[in-house]
Amino acid sequence: MKQLNSNQIKHIDNFLEAIGVDFVDIRLEMIDHIASEIEEKVSDFDHFFQDQKLQSPYLKYLLSKQKSFNELYNKQLRTKFWTNFLIILKQLLEQVIDIKNILILTAFILPVYFLNIQYTKPITQILFLSTIGIYLYISLSNKRLEKKIGKLKITQSYIALLSIITYIYVFLPVTSINFNSENKYEPINMYFHFVFFCLSFLILKTYKKSEKKIKKNYSVLTN
């Protein structure tokens, strides 16, 4: 079956963006659906996408379906967060059982375990700063990605998840930390910090993998 070229797909993209389909990942899913529909129904793509201003056949066709496009977009907005959350959760589980990650975290936990009695305070503080640093890095990477590509629902899901985890981490009594305090740091607190560090590390790995996929899928918009 003959397929639409990049310029013809760009016409569809411009139309969807003009009617308020702001999230790029949702827009491209809709473009794929619309393009498949056009490829099935239209035989002469050149005539269909011929520039005749407001009389262009493709524009008339898209305008006739604008209501259904808006309904589909609004439905996607309502359901996409939970769909993306399940995708992220699945990717996290894949990272948990990845042998490379297991080796990295094992190599990290061994010195932590053997040094925790003598250096509990500095290790706890390093874990805390490293965890917060990872969250800040992901947030900044997300801003750069959206600046380059546009608004993405999947990255907003990452930020929402990170915000929840960071809030729990910072305000959970067992992981609260005061760098000016002379209070004794307990090993049990350090292990909780290590758990959150591992979680942030796995989220980072998951995000970087998703970022790579996003850049590949949306390369047409980043060139």
Summary of the structure (lengths in Angstrom):
residues: 223
radius of gyration: 23.8
end to end distance: 27.0
largest distance: 77.8
contacts: 591
relative contact order: 0.11
helix: 81%
strand: 0%
